C-alpha cells in the first residue's frame, strides 16, 4: 500500500493528547491553539430537527486517521458554499467531528551554524502547532440533509470532489425517512 500525502501525521496510531493540567504535574503546553472550525451546523437547522429534510447523506470514514482542523474547515466551507449555490436554502450540513488532539512540532534548524542554536532531540517535547480530530473506522464525519432527489444528486457530486481534501478513505451512506405530515 502506497502512503499518501500527509501520512506522517494522518496515519498514526495515537492516544488523544488533550493535556489537561493537574495540580501537581507540570504542564508543558502553555497555550492550546484555537480550533479553526467556525460553525458545526449550517443551513435549515430547524427543518432538519423537525424531519422536513427526509434524505440524509452521511460521509463516513473507512480507516483510522487524524484529520486536522484546517482540513475539516476547508471541507465545511466548500460544502456549505456550493450547497447554497446548487441546492438553495433547503439543506442541512452538520460537522460531526471535533478536533481535541493537540499536535506538536520540534522545529529543527538547518544550514551553517545551526548546530549551535538548537538542542536537537534533547528536551524535544515540541511546541503546539495545531489540532486534529482522531477518527475511527465507521465514524460519521459530516451529515448533509436535503429535501429531494435532485438536491441529493448535487450533494453527491460535491462529496466526490471533497474526498481529496480529507486524509482518510471515505464512503457515503444514504438514509431516507418519510416526511412528517
N, C-alpha and C positions, 0 to 999 in steps of 0.2 A: 504494500500500500504506500503510495507516494504521499509525503507530507505536503500539506497545502500551506499557503502564505499565512503567517500568524501562528504557526503551530508551536512556537516557543512559549506562547502564553496560553493558547486556547486548548491544547490537547494535554493538559497536565492533570494528574491525579492530585488534588489538593484538598486540604481541610480549610474550611472557611476561616479567614483571618479578619476578625472584626475588632479585635484588641480593645476590649473594654478594660479600663484600668481599675485594678482592685486597690484597696487601701495600702497594703504592704508591698506591692510589687511596683517596680519602676516601669512606667510606660515609655517605650522608645519612640512611639509615634506621637509627635507633638500636635499635629493637625490632621484631621481626616478630610480628604478632598470632598467638595460638594458633588452631589450627583448631578449629572448634566441633563437628566430627563426632566422635561418641563411639566408635562401632563401625562396622566396614566389613563384617562378616559376622555374620549372625544366624540363629537357627533351628537346623535339623538340619544342621550343617556336615558331620559325618561321613557322614551318609546321602547328602548331595549329592556328596561326593567319591567315595563308593563307587558312585554311579549308581542309588541307590534312589529318587530323585525323577525320574521319566522325562520330565516336562513342564517345560520351561524357557520362561519368557516374558522376552524382552529388551525393555527400554524404550530406544529408540534416538532420537538427536537427528536432526532433518531439516535443521538450519541451523547456521551459525557463531554462537556466543554465549558469554557468560560467565555462569556460574551461581555465585552467592555461597554461601559455606559454610553460612550460616544457612538458606538455601533447601534445600540438599542435606540438611541435618539435619532440617528440618521434614518433608520427604517421607519420609525414612527412618523417623522416629518414627511418622508416620501409617500407613505401610505395615506396619511391624512390629506396632503395636498392633492394627490391625484384622485382620491375617492371624492373629494369635494368637487373637482372638475368633472369627472366622468359620471358619478352617481347623483350628485346633488347633495341635499341636506338629509336625506333619509338613509343614513348609515350610522353604525356604531363602530368605534375602534378602541380596543382596550389592550393595554400593555400588562401582561400577567407576571412579568419577572421584575425583580428589584435588585440593583447592584449593591450587595452588602460587603463583598470581599474586597479588601484593600490591597492594591498592587504596589510593590516596592521595586526600586531600581538602585543598584550600586553603580553610580556613574564612574566610569574609568576615563582617564586622560590618555591621549596618545600623542606621539611626536617627541621631539628632542626636549629633554629636561622634565618629562612628565613623571619620571620615577621619583623625583624629589618632592613632588607636590601631592602625592596621594599615598594611602596606606595599603593599597592592594586588597587582599582578601581578609586582612585582619580587621576586626570590627566592621564587617561588611553587611550590616543589617539592612541598609538601603533607605532611601528617602521615598516618601509616598509619591506615586506618580499618577494614580487614578483608581477607579473602582471597576469591579466586574461582577456579573451575576454568574453563579455556578449553576449549570443546567444539567439535569439528568435525562436519560432517555425516556420518552413518553411525556415529558413536561410540556405544557401549553405555554407558548411564548407570546402569541398575540391572538386576539379574538376579533373577527370582523363580522358584524351583523348587518344584513341587507334585507330589503323588502321583497324583491322579485328575482326571477332567474336571469334577466338581462343584467341587472346590477351584480349578480353573482359571477357571471362570465367576465365582467370588467374587473372585479376584485381578484379573480383567479389569474388574469393577465398580470396584474400588479404584483401578485405574490410571486409569480415566476421571475419577474425582474428584480425582486427584493432578495432572493435567495443568495445572490453573490455577496451581499452586504453582511450576511450572518456567518459566524465562524464554524457553524456545525451543519451537518446534513439535516434537512427538514422534510416533513411531509405535511399534507393538509388533510383535514377531516371535516366533512360537512354534516351538520346536524339540522334537520328540518323539523319544525314544530307547526302545529295548527295555530292559526290566528284566533285569539280570544274574541268572541263576539260581544 
